[in-house]
Amino acid sequence: MATDQSRTAARFMISPSVVLLLGWMIVPLSMTIWFSFQSYNLLSPGTEEFIGLLNYEFFVTDPAFFEALGNTLLLVGGVLLITIAGGTALALLLDQPVWGQGIVRILVIAPFFVMPTVSALVWKNMFMNPVNGLFAHAAKVVGLEPFDFFGQAPLFSITLIVAWQWLPFATLILLTALQSLDQDQLEAAEMDGASVLNRFVFIVVPHLSRAITVVILIQTIFLLSIFAEILVTTNGGPGYASTNITFLVYAQSLLQFDVGSGSAGGIIAVILANIVAIFLMRMIGKNLEA
């Protein structure tokens, strides 16, 4: 049992890290809030003035905001759908006893450790390039016209790239949950005449529900701030077709040099992310307590 002295010593030793972490978070957040109430443009230094909520009004009433918001939701939803479905399928395959199982699992998980920028560049130049990409060469072989992924389906293309990066994470979580499944239940259901589909729907899926909840919660937090893949591949275009909230904040701050509006967008993005997180914790997180 911990004594009062040991608790005090533990708090004393951990306090520097806590103070540093709070400073690391509070200082930038405070500066962002301050700039969001200022008319602050990098092209006009020395002309800063307090304008209240005008930056927030400008950012929210910008037509690009609603398009970026829709793109953000579509991107998150698309990646979650692909990673959960694909992760479940891969987990079922990797759970089978095959030769070289360990090597196969390492190869499947490997994409998760590739930097997002590197991954986006590989997909852009090696796979999805409409002239020299592998997909273009494959289309020519079968007599089809090469498809311009980033020109005709930019958001879908980014969704595929991001889903490829996060698929190993979902696979690893679901595979771990799958290995904890009591095989006696499956064997008993098989002896009772249950088909493979019925065993999957009524035994495997309920067992994986908590793992799927973890995947949704963790991935959503990170997917709301996708940026590198968009910058490297489409730069938010064509137009605003692949612009999400994070990229819109970047465009306002560093492309249009409007730090005030960009800061207001950043605060709005933080508020929206917290709303989504609270909603997920209330609606989905209950499954973790079951």
Secondary structure as UniProt FT lines:
FT   HELIX           4..36
FT   TURN            42..43
FT   TURN            45..46
FT   TURN            52..53
FT   HELIX           54..61
FT   HELIX           63..94
FT   TURN            99..100
FT   HELIX           101..109
FT   HELIX           110..113
FT   HELIX           116..122
FT   HELIX           123..127
FT   TURN            130..132
FT   HELIX           134..141
FT   TURN            142..143
FT   HELIX           149..152
FT   HELIX           154..179
FT   HELIX           183..191
FT   TURN            192..193
FT   HELIX           196..199
FT   HELIX           200..204
FT   HELIX           205..223
FT   TURN            224..225
FT   HELIX           228..233
FT   TURN            234..236
FT   TURN            239..242
FT   HELIX           245..250
FT   HELIX           251..255
FT   HELIX           259..283
FT   TURN            284..285
FT   HELIX           286..289
//
